Amino acid sequence: MLKNKSYIGISFIILLFGIYAIPKIVERFQNGSIVKGERLDRVKPVTSNDDKLVKIGAVPKFELTNQDNLLVTNETYKGKVYVLEFFFSKCPTICPKMNESMLILEKTFFGNPNFGIISITIDPKNDTPMALKEHAKLLGVKSTNWNFLTGDKEYIYNLANKGFNLYAGENQKVAGGFEHSGLFALIDKEGYIRCRNDDFGNPILYYDGLDKIGVRNLQQDINILLKE
């Protein structure tokens, strides 16, 4: 008998809860407020690129020698959209893939006088102008706006690590003896580093030269800058 009364009491409480709560839940669905909790409010909204590229900052000034023994500076590329990387010709790991990605960009924008590429060696002892010229020949480089640059090692490392914030360093424990980033910097016609936002609205800063999607995004954003 007591058990039956307990069941009746529990049933009565559930009935009262349903009468009170269900209409409020339905109302929240109708008003679209069911997702407005504290945790969800803190999640950054997903934003589209909307053809607007973030301006990171001015490209650091540089003066280096190219494969033809000619001086090339950041001013040489004023008025051009260009992509810049740090690499070395004898790299046995990521550089061949980076070279491949750059060749895709060269082919895509070949003949456009407002587009260029800069590849700066982090192994200037071996990558003399003559060695870089031979490397460009082996790659099949055709663009006159693709410069392979060399110079003083300390100067180049400061340019990479402090100027562009793209890591480069010596490490005899790794294949090839050097470590460096596989990222590409995109620079606009006015000499500013530019990039797109990620899906959470944060600047990506640089483009992944080892990834097909990164190269595809880079192609799209070069087109945007060429039209500015």
ChimeraX attribute file (.defattr): number of C-alpha atoms within 10 A of each C-alpha:
attribute: neighborCount
match mode: 1-to-1
recipient: residues
	/A:1	5
	/A:2	7
	/A:3	8
	/A:4	9
	/A:5	10
	/A:6	11
	/A:7	11
	/A:8	11
	/A:9	12
	/A:10	12
	/A:11	12
	/A:12	12
	/A:13	12
	/A:14	11
	/A:15	11
	/A:16	11
	/A:17	11
	/A:18	12
	/A:19	11
	/A:20	11
	/A:21	11
	/A:22	11
	/A:23	10
	/A:24	12
	/A:25	13
	/A:26	12
	/A:27	13
	/A:28	14
	/A:29	11
	/A:30	10
	/A:31	9
	/A:32	10
	/A:33	11
	/A:34	12
	/A:35	11
	/A:36	10
	/A:37	9
	/A:38	8
	/A:39	8
	/A:40	10
	/A:41	10
	/A:42	8
	/A:43	9
	/A:44	11
	/A:45	11
	/A:46	11
	/A:47	12
	/A:48	13
	/A:49	15
	/A:50	8
	/A:51	12
	/A:52	14
	/A:53	16
	/A:54	17
	/A:55	15
	/A:56	15
	/A:57	12
	/A:58	15
	/A:59	18
	/A:60	14
	/A:61	11
	/A:62	13
	/A:63	16
	/A:64	18
	/A:65	19
	/A:66	24
	/A:67	21
	/A:68	13
	/A:69	14
	/A:70	12
	/A:71	13
	/A:72	18
	/A:73	15
	/A:74	13
	/A:75	13
	/A:76	10
	/A:77	21
	/A:78	16
	/A:79	15
	/A:80	22
	/A:81	25
	/A:82	24
	/A:83	22
	/A:84	19
	/A:85	26
	/A:86	27
	/A:87	24
	/A:88	26
	/A:89	23
	/A:90	16
	/A:91	15
	/A:92	11
	/A:93	12
	/A:94	16
	/A:95	21
	/A:96	17
	/A:97	14
	/A:98	22
	/A:99	19
	/A:100	14
	/A:101	20
	/A:102	23
	/A:103	19
	/A:104	15
	/A:105	20
	/A:106	20
	/A:107	12
	/A:108	11
	/A:109	17
	/A:110	17
	/A:111	13
	/A:112	13
	/A:113	13
	/A:114	16
	/A:115	25
	/A:116	22
	/A:117	24
	/A:118	21
	/A:119	22
	/A:120	26
	/A:121	25
	/A:122	28
	/A:123	25
	/A:124	20
	/A:125	11
	/A:126	15
	/A:127	23
	/A:128	20
	/A:129	20
	/A:130	14
	/A:131	15
	/A:132	25
	/A:133	20
	/A:134	15
	/A:135	18
	/A:136	18
	/A:137	11
	/A:138	9
	/A:139	13
	/A:140	10
	/A:141	17
	/A:142	14
	/A:143	18
	/A:144	11
	/A:145	20
	/A:146	21
	/A:147	23
	/A:148	29
	/A:149	29
	/A:150	29
	/A:151	20
	/A:152	13
	/A:153	14
	/A:154	11
	/A:155	14
	/A:156	24
	/A:157	21
	/A:158	15
	/A:159	20
	/A:160	22
	/A:161	14
	/A:162	12
	/A:163	15
	/A:164	19
	/A:165	11
	/A:166	20
	/A:167	17
	/A:168	20
	/A:169	15
	/A:170	14
	/A:171	11
	/A:172	10
	/A:173	9
	/A:174	10
	/A:175	11
	/A:176	16
	/A:177	14
	/A:178	18
	/A:179	21
	/A:180	19
	/A:181	19
	/A:182	20
	/A:183	20
	/A:184	25
	/A:185	22
	/A:186	24
	/A:187	27
	/A:188	25
	/A:189	17
	/A:190	14
	/A:191	21
	/A:192	18
	/A:193	24
	/A:194	24
	/A:195	25
	/A:196	23
	/A:197	17
	/A:198	14
	/A:199	14
	/A:200	12
	/A:201	14
	/A:202	13
	/A:203	16
	/A:204	15
	/A:205	18
	/A:206	20
	/A:207	21
	/A:208	20
	/A:209	25
	/A:210	20
	/A:211	15
	/A:212	11
	/A:213	12
	/A:214	16
	/A:215	20
	/A:216	17
	/A:217	15
	/A:218	23
	/A:219	15
	/A:220	11
	/A:221	19
	/A:222	22
	/A:223	14
	/A:224	15
	/A:225	20
	/A:226	16
	/A:227	6
	/A:228	8
